[in-house]
Amino acid sequence: MSYANDRRRGSSRPSSLYERYDVNLPGSGSSRSSRRNSNRRSSSSQVVLIDAHRHRRNQRLLFYLAIVLISVITWITFQSDDATSISNNNNNMTTTSNKIVKLGSSYVNMNLPKKVDTPKQTKEQKLLEQQQILHDIKMEKKHKKRWNPCLNTKYELERHDYETQHGDVCRVKGGLMGLYECPDGCHETAGNTPYCANSSGGGKGGGVRKTNGYKGGPCRVRNPDAPPEYRCDDGGVCIMAVGTPKSQFKGKGVYYDDSCDGQCGNGREGDLNAWITNGKRCNSDWDCSLAGICTPQGQCQCDPWAEGVDCSYLKFQPVDKNRLGYLDERHTSWGGSIVQSATTGLYHMFISEILCKVDTSNRKRCGLSAWQTHSRIVEATSTEVDGPYKRLKQVLPPEHHNPSVHISPTTGHWHLFTIGGSTGPIERMISIDEGKTWGNAITISPEQNPGPLLMPDGSTRLFFRGDGMDIPSPTCSDEGISMQVCPSENEPCHPSNGLPIISHTGEDPSVFVDHRGNYHMLFNALPYKCVPKFEQGGHAWSKDGIEWSTPRVGAFDTTIQFTDGSGMKCERRERPQMVLGKDGMPLALISAVTGCPKALGEEESIRKSNPYKGGDDAFTLIQKMGI
């Protein structure tokens, strides 16, 4: 066995290596002794070499071990730093109640340094914080008791916002309409309107405001934790931004009540007109709503029937209480339309008159509830445009509604348009003898709420209300106004494209051409679920009847001033139709009103005899335009 082989095996006894290969050589014993001594010296020298080699080997092993240890320590340190960072983030988030505080609908970290040079959060930290905030909100909703003003858990709140004859009630879930209770803070009124009334006029109970409104008035309850429900609409009008069905409402609430904190602006003073706020000078008659002229001085000079800085508002005369329009002793009515006879000079009004559902011989003025099945068209006449009108006869039996009468510019015949059901269709009848006799009713359109305009070429532009329209946000209804054309008086109208012609929700369109040849549309700008409706009158203008302006909402409202200096405010004022003079100048506005006070402007103690019952009873009002 060689030394090399022994080295490869890694012998642990190198000092015996030479003794193992010590052989007997010839010679004397002294020679043996000399060789032994020589071997000892040689062995000592070899041991030194071996020790040096082992030292170098150990150094290499220590170097490799040091590299491994440094790598392990570096990896452990990196992992420890990441764990510490995550732990710190978790600690920050788990103590959110101390650092992140909910202010209104926002979260604010109260412990962040207020110095400008605060280090920015990493994406991971922001993500963790957002996740924790969402978790807090979810847990808050989960553990928070559901607000319910109904004392019985089987009942649910049914709101009746801004209905003078009906307060909020708690209705049985899926039960009969007659079963109800009053919400907490309200009391029953023995089956009379408003059914549930405020018990304490918005007083506080248990530190929480239970109701809104005055004591004894219609019950009004509101979730104290509810988000803002009101927003500003066109014309400086504050309306509700939320409601049911949700499909009707676009946009979000900003304010908590119908004052909108006074932030909606005043359209009459020009707060909402760009040409006024920018330069305070009109550039054309369009800036004056085509209801006046733009003077060389840059100011709008309004026609007698219009007012406001831009002439977009209707100007009325006070109403004579002896000439309210059509207020029949027996029957509720809902709007009408007037033409003047060329032979007698009498004004003929065609009115929607609503019968009582049962016992029609004894019951009087039963309100609007039966309009969808018991509405008929009657005719009344007067020597004055604003009445009083005397009822003559029934023209069309139930169910007919929404009359609109016009004189043909080509033949002079009277054209009466109505709907033959609660949702249409639109029918036309023609009289060649100023209403003494009428031809058969012909269906000309499947639509509803007609606003016809007879053209000089014999055609008819039929404006109407359409449902399910894509009205631009924000809005509170999907009802809109569209238009179709009937080629002649004997033909049905061409189908409509179903698109709204104005950018605002609306119904009950009425279009007229003024003395300068400009087109004006009056309509109900706050239909269906849009509340409050105190300023629901809409006015839009056009040069050709095709392209229309952005409408002025609030062009007329539900407040009526009387000639004796008193006044009244009704709940709704709809179905506007303008009466024109021979020169094309507007004379008077016909409209349907409801929710008015019973006394019609009089004190109850001195109330004169009148058949109006208040609540959902309605009548047809005629108000002269300003002079």
C-alpha positions in Angstrom: 0.0 0.0 0.0 1.4 3.3 -1.0 1.5 6.6 0.8 -0.8 8.1 -1.8 -3.4 5.4 -1.2 -3.1 5.9 2.6 -3.6 9.7 2.1 -6.7 9.2 0.0 -8.2 7.0 2.8 -7.5 9.9 5.1 -5.4 8.1 7.8 -5.8 9.5 11.3 -2.3 8.2 12.4 0.3 9.7 10.0 3.1 9.3 12.7 3.0 5.4 12.3 3.3 5.7 8.6 7.1 5.5 8.5 7.3 2.8 11.1 5.0 0.7 9.1 7.5 0.9 6.1 10.7 0.4 8.4 12.5 -2.7 7.0 15.7 -4.5 8.2 18.7 -3.5 6.1 22.1 -5.1 6.2 24.7 -3.6 8.5 25.7 -3.4 12.1 23.5 -2.6 15.0 24.9 0.9 15.0 23.8 1.3 11.5 20.4 0.2 12.6 20.5 2.7 15.4 21.8 5.4 13.0 19.1 4.6 10.6 16.5 4.7 13.4 17.8 8.1 14.5 17.8 9.2 10.9 14.2 7.9 10.5 13.2 9.8 13.6 14.6 13.1 12.1 12.9 12.4 8.8 9.6 11.6 10.6 9.8 14.9 12.4 10.2 16.8 9.2 7.2 15.0 7.5 5.0 15.7 10.5 5.6 19.5 10.0 4.5 19.2 6.3 1.4 17.2 7.2 0.4 19.8 9.9 0.7 22.6 7.4 -1.5 20.8 4.8 -4.2 20.1 7.5 -4.1 23.8 8.5 -4.7 24.9 5.0 -7.6 22.4 4.6 -9.2 23.6 7.8 -9.0 27.2 6.6 -10.8 26.3 3.5 -13.5 24.5 5.5 -13.9 27.5 7.8 -14.2 29.9 4.8 -16.9 27.8 3.2 -18.7 27.5 6.5 -18.5 31.3 7.0 -20.1 31.8 3.5 -22.9 29.4 4.4 -23.5 31.1 7.8 -23.6 34.6 6.3 -26.1 33.4 3.7 -28.3 31.8 6.3 -28.2 34.9 8.6 -29.0 37.2 5.7 -32.1 35.1 4.7 -33.3 34.9 8.3 -32.9 38.7 8.8 -34.9 39.4 5.5 -37.7 37.1 6.6 -37.8 38.7 10.0 -38.0 42.2 8.6 -41.0 41.2 6.4 -42.7 39.6 9.3 -42.2 42.6 11.4 -43.6 44.9 8.7 -46.7 42.8 8.2 -47.1 42.5 12.0 -46.9 46.3 12.3 -49.4 46.8 9.6 -51.8 44.3 11.2 -51.3 46.0 14.6 -52.1 49.3 13.0 -55.3 47.9 11.4 -56.4 46.0 14.5 -56.3 49.2 16.4 -58.4 51.0 13.8 -60.9 52.1 16.5 -58.1 54.2 18.0 -56.5 55.4 14.8 -59.2 55.5 12.1 -62.4 57.4 13.0 -65.6 57.5 10.9 -66.6 61.1 10.2 -69.9 61.3 8.3 -69.4 58.9 5.4 -65.6 59.1 5.4 -62.8 57.5 7.5 -60.0 59.6 8.9 -56.8 58.3 10.5 -56.5 60.5 13.6 -53.0 59.3 14.5 -51.2 60.1 11.3 -48.5 62.8 11.7 -49.7 66.2 10.6 -46.3 67.0 9.1 -46.2 67.7 5.4 -43.4 65.2 4.9 -45.3 62.2 6.1 -44.0 59.2 4.3 -46.4 57.8 1.7 -48.1 54.4 2.3 -47.0 51.5 0.2 -49.6 49.9 -2.1 -49.7 46.9 0.3 -50.4 49.1 3.3 -53.1 51.0 1.5 -54.7 47.8 0.4 -54.7 46.4 4.0 -56.2 49.6 5.3 -59.0 49.6 2.8 -59.7 46.0 3.6 -59.9 46.7 7.3 -62.2 49.7 6.7 -64.6 47.6 4.6 -64.5 44.9 7.3 -65.4 47.5 10.0 -68.3 48.8 7.9 -69.6 45.2 7.3 -69.3 44.4 11.0 -71.0 47.6 12.0 -74.0 46.8 9.7 -74.1 43.3 11.0 -74.3 44.2 14.6 -76.4 47.3 14.2 -80.1 47.0 14.9 -82.3 47.6 11.8 -84.2 50.8 12.0 -88.0 50.3 11.9 -90.5 52.9 13.1 -93.2 50.3 13.1 -93.8 48.9 16.6 -95.0 45.6 15.2 -92.3 43.7 13.3 -94.9 42.3 10.9 -95.5 45.8 9.6 -93.3 47.9 7.3 -93.2 51.6 6.7 -95.2 53.0 3.7 -94.2 56.6 3.0 -96.5 59.2 1.5 -94.2 62.2 1.1 -95.8 65.5 0.6 -99.4 64.1 0.4 -101.6 66.5 2.4 -104.3 63.9 2.6 -102.2 60.9 3.6 -99.5 60.4 6.2 -96.9 57.7 6.5 -98.3 54.4 7.8 -97.1 51.0 8.8 -98.7 48.4 6.5 -99.0 44.7 7.0 -96.3 43.0 4.9 -98.2 41.5 1.9 -101.5 42.0 3.7 -104.7 43.8 3.0 -104.5 47.5 2.2 -107.0 48.3 5.0 -104.7 46.9 7.7 -102.3 49.4 9.0 -100.8 50.9 12.2 -99.2 54.3 12.8 -95.4 54.6 13.2 -93.8 55.5 16.4 -94.4 59.1 17.2 -97.7 59.3 15.3 -101.3 58.5 16.1 -104.4 57.3 14.2 -107.1 59.7 13.1 -110.1 57.3 13.3 -110.0 56.4 9.6 -110.0 60.0 8.5 -107.3 61.8 6.5 -104.4 61.9 7.1 -105.0 58.5 8.8 -101.7 58.8 10.7 -100.8 62.2 12.2 -97.8 63.6 14.0 -98.3 63.3 17.8 -95.8 65.9 18.9 -94.9 67.9 15.8 -91.4 66.5 15.4 -90.7 66.3 19.1 -87.8 64.3 20.5 -88.3 60.9 22.1 -85.4 59.1 23.7 -83.0 61.7 22.3 -84.0 60.8 18.7 -86.3 62.9 16.4 -89.1 60.6 15.6 -91.2 62.6 13.2 -91.0 65.7 10.9 -93.7 68.2 10.3 -96.2 70.0 12.5 -98.3 68.6 15.3 -101.5 67.0 14.0 -100.3 67.1 10.4 -99.6 64.1 8.2 -97.2 61.6 9.8 -93.7 62.1 8.5 -91.0 59.7 9.7 -87.4 59.4 8.6 -84.5 57.1 9.4 -82.1 59.3 11.5 -79.2 57.3 10.0 -80.4 57.7 6.4 -78.1 59.3 3.8 -79.0 62.6 2.2 -82.2 62.4 0.1 -82.4 65.7 -1.7 -80.7 67.4 -4.6 -81.1 70.5 -6.8 -83.0 70.2 -10.0 -83.1 72.6 -13.0 -84.6 76.0 -12.2 -83.4 76.1 -8.6 -85.9 73.4 -7.4 -85.0 71.2 -4.5 -86.5 67.6 -4.9 -86.0 64.2 -3.5 -83.2 62.2 -5.2 -84.1 58.8 -3.8 -87.2 56.7 -3.7 -89.0 53.6 -5.0 -88.9 52.1 -7.5 -85.2 52.6 -7.7 -85.3 52.2 -11.5 -87.0 55.6 -11.6 -84.2 57.5 -9.8 -80.8 58.5 -11.2 -78.4 60.6 -9.2 -77.6 60.8 -5.5 -78.9 62.9 -2.6 -76.7 65.7 -1.4 -78.9 67.5 1.2 -81.0 66.3 4.2 -84.3 68.3 3.7 -86.2 70.1 1.0 -84.4 73.3 1.6 -81.2 71.9 0.0 -79.5 74.4 2.3 -80.4 77.2 0.0 -77.8 76.0 -2.6 -80.0 75.5 -5.6 -79.9 79.1 -6.8 -82.7 81.5 -7.9 -83.7 81.1 -11.5 -85.9 84.2 -11.5 -82.9 86.3 -10.7 -80.7 84.6 -13.2 -78.5 82.5 -10.9 -78.8 79.6 -13.3 -78.2 81.4 -16.6 -74.7 81.2 -18.1 -75.1 84.4 -20.1 -76.1 86.3 -17.0 -73.4 84.9 -14.7 -70.7 85.3 -17.3 -71.4 88.6 -19.0 -74.8 89.8 -17.8 -75.8 90.6 -21.3 -78.2 88.6 -23.6 -76.9 87.9 -27.1 -80.2 86.9 -28.8 -83.9 86.3 -28.2 -83.0 82.7 -27.4 -81.4 84.0 -24.2 -84.8 85.5 -23.4 -86.5 82.1 -23.8 -88.1 83.3 -27.0 -90.7 84.9 -24.7 -89.2 88.3 -25.1 -86.7 90.3 -27.1 -83.0 91.0 -26.4 -82.5 94.7 -26.4 -79.4 96.5 -27.8 -78.4 97.1 -24.1 -78.2 93.3 -23.6 -81.3 93.1 -21.4 -84.4 90.8 -21.9 -87.7 92.7 -22.5 -90.3 90.1 -21.6 -93.7 89.6 -23.3 -96.7 90.3 -21.0 -97.2 86.7 -20.2 -93.6 86.0 -19.1 -91.2 87.2 -16.4 -87.8 86.6 -14.9 -84.4 87.8 -15.9 -84.6 85.4 -18.9 -88.4 85.5 -19.4 -88.7 81.8 -18.8 -91.3 82.0 -16.0 -95.0 82.5 -16.5 -96.5 85.8 -15.2 -100.0 85.5 -13.8 -102.7 87.9 -12.7 -104.4 87.2 -9.3 -107.5 85.0 -9.4 -111.0 86.2 -8.7 -112.5 83.7 -6.3 -115.8 84.0 -8.2 -114.0 83.0 -11.4 -112.0 80.0 -10.4 -112.6 78.1 -13.7 -114.6 74.9 -13.5 -115.6 73.9 -9.9 -118.8 71.8 -10.3 -121.0 71.2 -7.3 -121.2 67.4 -7.9 -118.1 66.2 -9.8 -114.4 66.3 -9.4 -112.5 67.5 -12.5 -108.9 67.2 -13.7 -108.0 69.8 -16.4 -109.5 71.0 -19.6 -109.0 72.7 -22.9 -110.6 75.9 -24.4 -111.5 77.2 -27.8 -113.5 80.3 -28.7 -116.4 80.2 -31.1 -115.9 82.4 -34.1 -119.7 82.9 -34.4 -120.9 83.5 -30.8 -117.7 84.6 -29.1 -118.3 82.1 -26.3 -115.5 80.2 -24.8 -116.1 76.4 -24.9 -114.1 74.3 -22.4 -113.9 70.5 -22.7 -113.1 69.0 -19.2 -112.1 65.6 -17.7 -114.9 65.1 -15.2 -114.6 62.1 -12.7 -117.6 60.3 -11.4 -117.9 58.5 -8.1 -117.4 54.7 -8.3 -120.6 53.8 -6.5 -123.9 55.4 -5.6 -123.3 58.2 -8.1 -126.8 59.7 -7.5 -126.1 60.7 -3.9 -122.3 61.0 -3.5 -120.6 64.2 -4.6 -117.0 65.1 -5.5 -115.3 61.7 -4.8 -111.8 62.8 -5.7 -109.2 61.5 -8.2 -109.2 57.9 -7.1 -111.5 56.8 -9.9 -110.0 58.7 -12.8 -108.7 55.5 -14.5 -112.2 54.0 -14.9 -114.8 56.8 -14.3 -113.5 59.8 -16.3 -115.6 61.3 -19.0 -115.5 64.4 -21.2 -118.0 67.2 -20.6 -118.5 70.6 -22.2 -119.0 73.9 -20.4 -119.2 77.5 -21.7 -118.5 81.0 -20.5 -118.6 84.6 -21.8 -115.2 85.2 -20.1 -112.1 83.1 -20.6 -111.6 82.6 -16.8 -115.3 81.8 -16.2 -117.4 81.0 -14.3 -118.2 78.1 -16.7 -121.7 76.5 -17.0 -121.8 72.8 -17.7 -123.7 71.9 -20.9 -123.5 68.2 -21.7 -121.4 65.0 -21.8 -119.4 64.7 -24.9 -117.7 61.3 -24.3 -118.6 58.6 -21.7 -116.2 56.9 -19.4 -113.4 55.9 -20.0 -112.1 59.1 -21.7 -109.6 61.4 -20.3 -107.1 64.2 -21.1 -109.0 66.4 -23.6 -107.2 68.8 -25.8 -109.3 70.8 -28.4 -107.9 72.9 -31.3 -109.1 74.7 -34.3 -107.7 73.6 -37.7 -105.8 76.5 -39.4 -106.9 75.1 -42.8 -110.6 74.2 -42.4 -111.7 76.0 -39.2 -113.0 72.6 -37.8 -112.7 71.7 -34.2 -110.5 68.8 -33.4 -110.9 67.1 -30.0 -108.1 64.7 -28.9 -108.6 62.4 -25.8 -107.3 59.0 -24.5 -109.7 56.1 -24.6 -108.3 54.5 -21.5 -106.0 55.2 -18.6 -102.9 54.5 -20.8 -104.3 55.3 -24.2 -104.8 55.0 -27.1 -105.1 58.6 -28.4 -108.3 59.3 -30.3 -109.4 62.2 -32.5 -112.9 63.5 -33.1 -113.8 66.4 -35.6 -116.7 68.8 -35.5 -117.6 70.9 -38.5 -120.2 73.0 -36.6 -118.3 74.3 -33.6 -119.1 71.4 -31.3 -122.8 71.0 -32.0 -122.2 67.6 -33.5 -119.1 65.4 -33.6 -117.9 62.7 -35.9 -116.8 59.3 -34.8 -113.7 58.9 -32.7 -110.7 57.6 -34.6 -107.7 56.0 -33.0 -104.6 57.8 -34.3 -101.9 56.6 -31.9 -101.3 53.9 -29.2 -99.6 56.5 -27.0 -101.1 58.7 -24.1 -101.4 62.2 -22.8 -101.8 64.0 -26.2 -100.4 67.5 -26.9 -101.4 68.1 -30.5 -100.4 71.0 -32.7 -102.3 71.4 -36.0 -100.0 72.6 -38.8 -100.9 74.9 -41.8 -100.2 72.0 -44.2 -102.9 69.9 -42.7 -100.6 67.6 -40.7 -100.6 67.2 -37.0 -97.5 67.1 -34.7 -98.6 64.9 -31.8 -96.6 65.4 -28.7 -97.2 62.7 -26.0 -95.9 61.2 -22.9 -93.8 58.1 -23.2 -92.8 55.6 -20.4 -89.5 53.8 -19.9 -87.5 56.4 -21.6 -83.7 56.9 -21.0 -83.8 60.3 -19.4 -80.3 61.8 -18.7 -79.2 61.6 -15.1 -80.1 62.9 -12.6 -83.8 62.3 -12.8 -86.7 61.1 -10.7 -88.8 59.4 -13.4 -88.4 57.6 -16.7 -91.4 59.4 -18.1 -90.5 61.6 -21.0 -92.0 63.6 -23.9 -91.7 62.5 -27.5 -93.4 63.4 -30.8 -94.9 61.8 -33.9 -96.5 63.1 -37.0 -100.0 62.4 -38.5 -99.9 63.2 -42.2 -103.5 64.4 -42.3 -106.6 64.6 -40.2 -107.9 61.3 -41.6 -104.8 59.3 -41.1 -103.1 57.7 -38.1 -99.7 59.0 -36.9 -96.4 57.6 -38.0 -94.7 55.5 -35.3 -92.5 57.4 -33.0 -88.8 56.7 -32.5 -89.5 56.6 -28.8 -86.8 59.1 -28.0 -87.3 62.1 -25.6 -87.3 65.5 -27.4 -86.3 67.3 -24.2 -83.6 66.4 -21.7 -85.9 66.4 -18.6 -88.5 64.0 -17.4 -92.1 65.2 -18.1 -95.7 64.4 -19.1 -98.8 66.3 -20.1 -97.2 68.3 -22.9 -99.0 71.3 -24.4 -97.4 73.2 -27.3 -98.5 76.5 -28.8 -97.0 79.0 -31.3 -96.8 82.6 -30.1 -97.4 85.9 -32.0 -93.8 85.9 -33.2 -94.0 82.4 -34.6 -91.9 80.8 -31.8 -92.8 77.4 -30.2 -93.4 77.0 -26.5 -94.1 73.8 -24.6 -95.7 73.7 -21.1 -95.7 70.4 -19.2 -95.6 68.7 -15.9 -91.8 68.5 -15.2 -92.1 66.5 -11.9 -94.4 63.5 -12.6 -95.0 60.3 -10.8 -92.6 59.8 -7.9 -90.9 63.2 -8.2 -91.6 65.1 -5.0 -92.2 67.7 -3.8 -94.4 69.0 -6.7 -94.8 72.6 -5.6 -92.8 73.8 -8.5 -93.6 71.2 -11.1 -94.4 73.5 -14.1 -92.0 73.1 -17.0 -91.4 75.5 -19.9 -89.3 74.8 -23.0 -88.9 76.8 -26.2 -88.0 76.2 -29.8 -87.7 78.0 -33.1 -89.0 75.2 -35.2 -90.8 72.8 -32.9 -88.1 70.2 -33.4 -85.0 71.3 -31.5 -85.9 72.3 -28.0 -84.2 74.2 -25.2 -83.2 72.8 -21.8 -86.5 73.3 -19.9 -87.1 75.7 -17.1 -88.4 73.7 -14.1 -90.6 75.8 -11.8 -91.9 78.0 -14.6 -95.2 77.9 -12.7 -95.9 76.6 -9.2 -98.8 75.5 -7.0 -99.2 78.9 -5.2 -102.3 80.8 -6.2 -102.8 84.5 -5.4 -106.3 86.0 -5.2 -107.6 89.4 -6.0 -108.5 90.0 -2.3 -104.9 89.7 -1.3 -105.1 86.2 0.1 -103.6 83.1 -1.4 -103.3 79.3 -1.2 -100.7 76.6 -1.8 -101.9 73.4 -3.4 -100.1 70.0 -3.5 -100.1 69.6 -7.3 -100.8 71.6 -10.4 -100.8 69.6 -13.7 -102.3 69.4 -17.2 -101.3 72.9 -18.3 -102.9 74.2 -21.5 -102.6 77.8 -22.8 -105.5 79.8 -24.2 -104.3 82.1 -27.0 -105.9 85.4 -28.2 -106.7 86.2 -31.8 -103.3 87.8 -32.1 -101.5 84.7 -30.8 -100.7 86.3 -27.4 -101.3 84.0 -24.4 -104.4 84.9 -22.5 -104.9 82.4 -19.7 -103.5 79.1 -18.4 -105.8 76.1 -17.7 -104.5 73.6 -15.1 -105.7 70.9 -12.8 -105.1 71.4 -9.0 -105.5 69.2 -6.0 -104.4 69.1 -2.4 -105.6 72.7 -1.9 -107.0 73.9 1.4 -110.7 73.5 1.8 -111.3 77.2 2.3 -109.6 78.1 -1.0 -107.9 81.1 0.6 -110.6 82.0 3.1 -110.4 81.7 6.9 -112.4 78.6 8.0 -114.5 80.8 10.3 -115.7 83.0 7.4 -115.5 80.4 4.7 -117.9 81.0 1.9 -120.0 78.1 0.6 -118.0 76.1 -2.0 -118.2 72.5 -3.0 -114.5 71.8 -2.8 -113.6 69.2 -0.2 -109.8 69.5 -0.1 -107.5 66.5 0.2 -107.5 64.5 -3.1 -110.6 66.4 -4.4 -109.6 68.4 -7.5 -110.9 71.1 -9.8 -109.9 72.9 -13.0 -108.3 76.3 -12.5 -108.1 79.1 -15.0 -105.7 81.9 -14.3 -105.2 84.9 -16.6 -101.8 85.8 -17.8 -100.1 89.0 -16.7 -100.5 92.4 -18.4 
